[in-house]
Amino acid sequence: LFLATLTYDTLRFEYEDFPETKEPVWILGRKYSVFTEKEEILLDVTSRLWFTYRKNFPAIGGTGPTSDTGWGCMLRCGQMIFAQALVCRHLGRDWRWIKGKRQMDNYFNVLNAFIDKKDSYYSIHQIAQMGVGEGKSIGQWYGPNTVAQVLKKLATFDTWSSLAVHIAMDNTVVMEEIRRLCQSSVPCAGAAACPALEPDVLYNGCPEDVGLRERLALWKPLVLLIPLRLGLTEINEAYIETLKHCFMMPQSLGVIGGKPNSAHYFIGYVGEELIYLDPHTTQPAVEPSDSGCLPDESFHCQHPPCRMSIAELDPSIAVGFFCNTEADFNDWCQQIKKLSLVRGALPMFELVERQPSHFSNPDVLNLTPDSSDADRLERFFDSEDEDFEILSL
């Protein structure tokens, strides 16, 4: 009885803070009403994986930091947007986390990919060390573009998820490049590389039949990250309507960015406010148990989601989308084209069929930026670095 009362009180407290508004609440492509779906909104937010600062994890690189407090907020936001892609890939967008309920193995497989230890695919250790190749020393603040570039490199080792990660540079999404990337998948080599033959992935809507292996090899699930600069020092109002539309698309993975001095993971909006998960809480590192299960409550935000005015957003962001199938990608392209017709909405990026001839070679840019390209991108996207002060704690 006490537990039930506690839950009820928590929920009631939760929504005194949420605006009583006729405006819909959008969370990663799902539309909710505050009046009739309060609990569903909370459940959706709580089900997202929430990564915060941690302390007392194994030293990065063996002798480096054992906590990321004060410097790891954008790395944690990168983990959150990527974790959402893995949740969609392995559990589906409809999956929900219920406190105390036994979760399926795939959930723990996703969570274990982000645990604070050197051999997790997307751990803070891996991100910080891979960032050295992008010119960032361990403990240095990242911009949205840097964390996107690092996650792309780390995803190549994650054969379980078998993702195609594309980072659209120069505010341009080239459809031909993405199709080439997603269709260049080699046939799966055994169950480890192709978990889609296991029954729980039928969740993703793939009927099991003889041609499953071949069909899966035709399109690798796509994670599309688009680093953008939506103004010089503050966001240009003309982009606000377009930004809101990104949260309305079923393919939405949200946005990483923030306001000066702090990075956030934005998962939706209501009215003129963005809804976000905030990594700026330091929690003790979690030790996985021998069985692979781990205490997971600290990876789910169980208090009211934070909100801030869209106008306060730092103009340097990265927008994310997940297209599980080629049909999802085609649908996304159609939505982006329609968006260019919305009055008062300035496009944040361009969608083109082919690489414009004035571009530098995309393969050079995407795989191993040479120093001049890398420097140019850093100057353009991470010029906000100067505003971020590393606090010595």
PyMOL commands that set and color helices and strands:
alter all, ss='L'
color gray80, all
select helices_A, chain A and resi 2-16+38-47+60-62+73-90+105-112+124-134+144-155+175-183+195-197+199-204+212-216+237-248+297-299+310-312+326-339+362-367+371-381+383-387
alter helices_A, ss='H'
color red, helices_A
select strands_A, chain A and resi 25-27+30-32+53-55+164-167+172-174+222-229+252-259+262-270+273-277+282-284+306-309+316-323+350-352
alter strands_A, ss='S'
color yellow, strands_A
deselect
rebuild
show_as cartoon
